[in-house]
Amino acid sequence: MGFVLSDEDDIVCLDLDHCINTLTGRLAPWAAVILRDAGTCYVEVSPSGDGLHIWGRADVRQGRRIRRPDGTAVEIYGTGRYIAMTGRRHGNAPSILADLSAVVSKLTA
C-alpha cells in the first residue's frame, strides 16, 4: 500500500532515513528534534524498518534531499512521488495530518 503525492493537494511526507536503532528501538537525537517540531501528526516506521515517514500538510512543490554530516538524510516531498506505507505507527502517533510548514522551513533554511 502507498500514497501518491500530487500537486492537487498540500499533503507532504518527511522521510527520515536511518534514524531508528533497530537493536534498541531508540530514535536518533536529530530525528527526535524533527519529530518534536512536527507536533501531533501521523508518523509511521518506513518499509526499511529503521526510518520514519512523517505525514502532514505544507506547500512543497519541489522535493529536497538534505544530506546530514553523519551520512543520514531527510527527504521532503509534496508532489511527484509514490511513498510506500507500512501502517506501522511510531509510538502513539494519531491518524491526523498536522501543519508541517514550520518544520519544512526550518529544514530547508
Secondary structure as GFF3:
##gff-version 3
##sequence-region A 1 109
A	DSSP	beta_strand	2	5	.	.	.	ID=ss1
A	DSSP	beta_strand	11	16	.	.	.	ID=ss2
A	DSSP	alpha_helix	29	38	.	.	.	ID=ss3
A	DSSP	beta_strand	43	45	.	.	.	ID=ss4
A	DSSP	beta_strand	52	57	.	.	.	ID=ss5
A	DSSP	beta_strand	64	67	.	.	.	ID=ss6
A	DSSP	beta_strand	73	77	.	.	.	ID=ss7
A	DSSP	beta_strand	81	84	.	.	.	ID=ss8
A	DSSP	beta_strand	98	99	.	.	.	ID=ss9
A	DSSP	alpha_helix	101	108	.	.	.	ID=ss10
###
